[in-house]
Amino acid sequence: MTATTTTEAPERPSGRTDFAMRPGARSASWAATRALARTEAVRLLRHPAVLVAVALYASQWAHSAYSGNDRYPVLQDEDRYTQLPLLILAAGTLLAANLAALRPHRHGTDAMFDLLVLPPRRRTCAQLLSLLPLTALSAVLVGARIGYAAVQETAVGSPSGAELATGPLVVLLAGAIGVLAARLVRSVAAGPLTLAGLGIATVVGALQSRSDLRWWGLVAVEDENRAPLPSSLMHRPAGWHLLYLAALLALVAAAALLRSGHRATTGLAVATGLSLTLAVLAGSVQPLGVPDEVSRARAVAERAPSPQQVCGTRGPVDYCAFPEFADRSEQWAQVAEGVLRWAPQVVGERRYVVRQHIAPATSVSGLVPPLPLESWPADDRAAGTPGALPVGTDWGTHNDVAGDRMLAFAGSLAHRAVVGGSSPVPEHGVVCRSRGVLTLWLAVRSTADTRDAYDSLAGRSWGGITLNSFDADTGLGFNRREQVVVDALLKRSATETGARVKKFWAELTAPDTTTDRAAALLGVPVPPPATRDDEGVCAA
């Protein structure tokens, strides 16, 4: 009997229970869990999948900075731009965490691990805790990226803390999903297949940028063709989305622990129920659409923005903008100075007013609503700034749309300097003959950025060029003959051409001076005759 008892004692499952009942066993078990978590964290940070992901993230950031995409940041947009690049790190974390959780199975050491002090649930807990340093690293990357954008002299706006926290939380959630996948399916194929499923869901959500259901994914992509908005007019339920992701994280962690043999204790049951409730609550609140008060505020800002704006004076120009965009007037002033430096002193001493406007958003069906051209002049008169020139919230050369808007602003100011008057928004038409040549040259030569924007627009245009400040049927058009003259002038010294412009300003701005005469006055070859008679559509 004694021999039998001695032989069977090591096989009794009560051995681990006896250890747990010893004094200090619980604290020792937690100490071992933390030690394992530290070891696994170091392994995760050195894992090839994570190292490659960090390298790809750094390469993307370097390319963005080198190409000038970060030259004119709007911080309430930049905060969400930090999320998509972190999906690369999230993918690497999921794969690395999944492989780490599968290591005993892959190495055939499951039986040996069962003899250790830490039960499977403790090892799973350690795997989940090991994700925290990698999450902290992603938070550092986000902080560095938004900090780099914020210190730019051209930065405007203010970021959202909830938007900035979303990316690191997605990295943590991805790692937890990798651990859960390892507990559900003991196969190295589980991680890549799970990652592929999440990737497909993310791409589908990105393609539905105008659908509120995109908030049920990891990140919610906006329609990036929409011009930036003041933060008070935006509606992104980032706080609810952060709560939604946190609740999903808690559910995934609980599922992984239960799958590892954790007892369904009262505390775990309460935590799981609360997490499920929060996930359902946040998931149902996110897709409710734009609140009525935000829609009304947008409508007012689109029709009559002056009461919400602040104004400042730089040289002969008064600039009025939404408070978060007030510093953008420095870049507007550079363009204005570039346009007016070639004009006679009397033209440069005129008073000009620039007012920032928000164009109505494109509808879900893709239709572009008309600009409130009747409301804008009335709002300008009420504000004591009649005839204000409009400028949008897009700015820069980081994409074609923003570059087109920047060049269009230069064109509208040049048109005002050349033609005079106080029309707030030029009617859609062609500015031709000598006035067209002079207007287009002044706009293009105002700054290096407007020259880059012109080169981009010219490469996408045929039979002339149109400078459009907003996605609507307004703007300044120029025929091909005038553009040919300007192209010839751009090959010559700006100083030489500018001297001729000042010398012959009166004749160049006369409405009846022809394109051929303008070319002769400016010292470039006369352009070939037009293939069709298009000067009859001249607007000015």
Buried (B, 14 or more C-beta within 10 A) or exposed (E): EEEEEEEEEEEEEEEBEEEBEEEEBEEBBEEBBEEBBBEBBEBBBEBEBBEBBBEBBEEEBEEBBEEEBBBBBBBBBBBBBBBBBBBBBBBBBBBBBBBBBBBBBBEEEEEEBEEEEBBBBBBBBBBBBBBBBBBBBBBEBBEEBBEBBBEBEBBBBEBBEBBBBBBBBBBBBBBBBBBBBBBEBBBBEBBBEBBEEBEEEBEEBBEBBBBBEBBBBBBBBBEEEBBBBBBBBBBBBBBBBBBBBBBBBBBBBBBBBBBBEBEEEEEBEEBBEEBBEBBEBBBEBBBEEEEEEBEEBBEEBBBBBBEBBEBBEBEBBBBBBBEBBBBBBBBBBBBBBBBBBBBBEEBBEEEBBBBBBBBBBBEEEEEBEEBBEEEBBBBBBEBEBEBBBBBBBBBBBBEEBBBBBBBBBBBBBBBBBBBEEEBBBBEBBBBBBBBBBBBBBBBBBBBEBBBBBBEBBBEEBEEBBBBBBBBBEBBBBBBBBBBBBBBBBBEEEBEEBBEBBBEBBEEBBBEEBBBBBBBEBBEBEBBEEEEEEBBEEBBB
